[in-house]
Amino acid sequence: MSSVDLPTLPIIDAPPAVEPAKRRLPKWLKRPLPGKEFGFTDHLIADLGLETVCREAHCPNRTECWSRKTATFMILGRVCTRPCGFCAVERGKPEPLADDEPARVAEAAERLGLKHVVITSVTRDDLPDGGADHFRRCILAVRERTGAAVEVLTPDFDADHDALRTVMSARPEVFNHNVETINRLQQRVRRKAAYETSLEALRFVKEISPETATKSGIMLGLGETTDELLETMADLRAVGVDLLTIGQYLQPSAKHLPVERFVPPEEFTELGRLAETMGFRHVASGPFVRSSYHADEAWEQAGQQV
């Protein structure tokens, strides 16, 4: 593979917001129309009263993923306690936990025929354990009903070791927690989260469950520099992260952080190559890459080697 010279990206501290509808997307950011199975997935999710990050976070891959009868289940309700500047999920006062949610997630996974199930959640700082036991119950319910591999994409749980032990007691095949962006931009992008807290959560999971594949993701286009991206990748490897996703940030609405730059595909390819040289077992790097995008393929290619 020929290398691509990565630009020295500028540091932009507080640019004005840009209305997404008024900013022309580059040609490589076009998505296909829904396939014939899209309606099946849509109706199934509605029938079981489930939430998905696909819909709540305005994921650009929803038409593709739902057309291939896969979805990322979002548990712990649809209201988040943290006001992240990049995320379209509703924030505010969450509703009580639904005790039957694990069973409904397991039924959806079975009816979709999933062999690799991805479960994520809103952040629930209002709960004593952050929702860790609910994650545990969902993992066990899915595995009992389907036998599928389970990947969890969790909040940081404030790096609380007891909460992380609770999740890992159900032995998910993949533990994913996203740092989202470089250290300098954390407070602007995630506000109530902290870079070191995320690294500690990932480090501790690897310490107590070295056989589990750990995973994290980074968004590009928020004002980061190339050197900062490489430093972030090195930090993730230093805490034992095995799998990495790198994708383009897209502004959900005028209320959210603006896109500073649309990164061309060839730069994603080069960043992916550089990440692989650092020792990640699998790297997915591209404009439409998201944490759970083709997660089953990433696990098949690399997870079982961890």
Beta strands, then each sheet from edge to edge (+ up, - down):
strand 1: 51-52
strand 2: 72-75
strand 3: 116-121
strand 4: 149-153
strand 5: 174-176
strand 6: 213-220
strand 7: 243-248
strand 8: 282-285
sheet 1: 1+ 2- 3- 4- 5- 6- 7- 8-
end
